[in-house]
Protein backbone atom coordinates (compact mmCIF):
# COMPACT_ATOMS: atom_id res chain seq x y z
CA UNK A 1 0.00 0.00 0.00
CA UNK A 2 1.54 3.33 -1.08
CA UNK A 3 -0.81 5.58 0.88
CA UNK A 4 0.60 7.76 3.62
CA UNK A 5 0.04 6.26 7.06
CA UNK A 6 -1.39 9.13 9.11
CA UNK A 7 -1.43 6.97 12.22
CA UNK A 8 2.38 6.74 12.03
CA UNK A 9 2.63 10.52 11.87
CA UNK A 10 0.38 11.09 14.87
CA UNK A 11 2.08 8.29 16.81
CA UNK A 12 5.47 9.95 16.15
CA UNK A 13 4.16 13.32 17.34
CA UNK A 14 2.74 11.74 20.49
CA UNK A 15 5.86 9.71 21.23
CA UNK A 16 8.09 12.81 21.12
CA UNK A 17 5.68 14.97 23.14
CA UNK A 18 7.03 15.67 26.62
CA UNK A 19 3.87 15.10 28.65
CA UNK A 20 3.44 17.60 31.46
CA UNK A 21 5.63 20.16 29.69
CA UNK A 22 3.72 20.76 26.46
CA UNK A 23 0.45 20.09 24.70
CA UNK A 24 -1.10 20.69 21.28
CA UNK A 25 -3.91 23.18 20.72
CA UNK A 26 -4.24 22.84 16.93
CA UNK A 27 -2.99 20.63 14.10
CA UNK A 28 -3.63 21.70 10.50
CA UNK A 29 -2.81 19.72 7.39
CA UNK A 30 -3.11 20.41 3.70
CA UNK A 31 -2.82 18.36 0.53
CA UNK A 32 0.62 19.76 -0.33
CA UNK A 33 2.29 17.67 2.36
CA UNK A 34 2.58 20.28 5.07
CA UNK A 35 1.48 20.15 8.66
CA UNK A 36 1.30 22.98 11.20
CA UNK A 37 1.30 22.12 14.91
CA UNK A 38 0.43 24.75 17.50
CA UNK A 39 0.45 24.41 21.25
CA UNK A 40 1.67 25.54 24.63
CA UNK A 41 4.82 24.65 26.54
CA UNK A 42 6.44 25.44 29.85
CA UNK A 43 9.60 26.87 28.26
CA UNK A 44 11.57 27.40 25.03
CA UNK A 45 13.86 24.44 25.69
CA UNK A 46 10.93 21.99 25.66
CA UNK A 47 9.83 23.20 22.22
CA UNK A 48 13.39 23.16 20.86
CA UNK A 49 13.93 19.59 22.09
CA UNK A 50 10.62 18.49 20.53
CA UNK A 51 11.63 19.97 17.16
CA UNK A 52 15.08 18.34 17.38
CA UNK A 53 13.53 14.93 18.08
CA UNK A 54 11.11 15.26 15.15
CA UNK A 55 13.97 16.27 12.84
CA UNK A 56 15.56 12.87 13.51
CA UNK A 57 12.53 11.11 11.96
CA UNK A 58 13.60 11.57 8.34
CA UNK A 59 11.43 8.63 7.21
CA UNK A 60 8.35 10.71 8.19
CA UNK A 61 9.41 14.34 8.08
CA UNK A 62 11.37 16.08 5.32
CA UNK A 63 11.64 19.33 7.27
CA UNK A 64 10.65 20.45 10.78
CA UNK A 65 10.91 24.15 11.62
CA UNK A 66 9.84 26.13 14.67
CA UNK A 67 7.92 29.10 13.24
CA UNK A 68 7.71 30.96 16.53
CA UNK A 69 7.76 30.69 20.29
CA UNK A 70 6.09 33.54 22.17
CA UNK A 71 5.71 34.27 25.86
CA UNK A 72 2.15 34.55 27.11
CA UNK A 73 0.72 36.09 30.28
CA UNK A 74 -0.78 33.01 31.89
CA UNK A 75 -0.88 32.25 35.61
CA UNK A 76 -0.30 28.53 34.95
CA UNK A 77 2.87 26.60 34.15
CA UNK A 78 2.47 26.88 30.36
CA UNK A 79 4.11 30.23 29.53
CA UNK A 80 4.94 29.69 25.84
CA UNK A 81 2.79 29.49 22.72
CA UNK A 82 4.52 27.71 19.84
CA UNK A 83 3.99 26.90 16.18
CA UNK A 84 5.91 24.27 14.23
CA UNK A 85 5.84 23.76 10.45
CA UNK A 86 6.44 20.22 9.18
CA UNK A 87 6.95 18.97 5.62
CA UNK A 88 5.90 15.34 5.36
CA UNK A 89 8.23 12.96 3.53
CA UNK A 90 6.68 11.57 0.37
CA UNK A 91 3.84 14.09 0.23
CA UNK A 92 3.75 17.23 -1.88
CA UNK A 93 6.75 19.08 -3.18
CA UNK A 94 9.64 20.52 -1.23
CA UNK A 95 9.11 24.22 -0.56
CA UNK A 96 11.04 26.63 -2.79
CA UNK A 97 13.91 28.39 -1.09
N, C-alpha and C positions, 0 to 999 in steps of 0.2 A: 504494500500500500504506500503510495507516494504522497498522501495527504499529510499536512502538518499536524503534529500531535499536540494540540493545545493543552492537554492534561500534563504533558511533560514540561511545558513552559510554566504553567501555574505551580506545578510541584517544585520546579527549580526556584521560583520566586519565594515560595513558602519555606523551602529548606534553607535559604540564605537569610531569611528574615530573622533578626535578633529580637525574639519575643520579649516583651517587657521594656524594650528600648525604642521600638518603632512600630508603626502600623500604617496600612494603606487606607486612603480615603477615596481614591478614584483610580481606575485603570481604563484607559481608552485604547482601542485598536483601530487600525484602518486596513484597507485591502492592499496597501503598498508595502506591507511588511514592517510597519512601525508600531511601537507600543509606547504609551506614556503612562508612567506610574507616579501618582502623587500620594503624599502622606505626611505624617508627623513623626518626629524623632526627638529623643532627649538631647542630642547634641550633634554637631557637625561630624565628629569622628565616626559615629554609628552609620551615618549615611555614606560617608566615604568608604568605610569597610564593606558595606553592602554592595556598592558599585564595583569595588575591586573584586569581590567574590563573584559577581555576575560576569565580569569581564573574563574570568577564567573559563567560562562555559562556552567556548568557541563553537561547539557543536549545535548550540541553540541560538547564541547571540553574536551577530556580526560586529555590533558596536553598542556600547553602553556608556552614556554620558550623563553626568549630573547637570541638568539645566540651571537649577538654582537651589540654594538653601537660604531661607530667610528666618530671622528671629521674630517670634510672635509674642505678644503680651498675653500670657496665659498663666493662671495661678497653679496649674498642674505641672507635672514632670516633663511634658512634651512641649519644648520651647522652640522647636524648629519645624517649619513647613519645608517640604522638599518636592522636587519634580525631577524625574529621571526619564530620559529618552532612550529607547532601545530599538535597534534594528535587528530583526529576526533573521537568522541564517536560513537561506533557501526561500525567502519570501520577498517579493518586490525587488527593486533595484537599489544598489548602493547610492546613498545621497551624493549629489555633486558637491565637490569641494571648491 
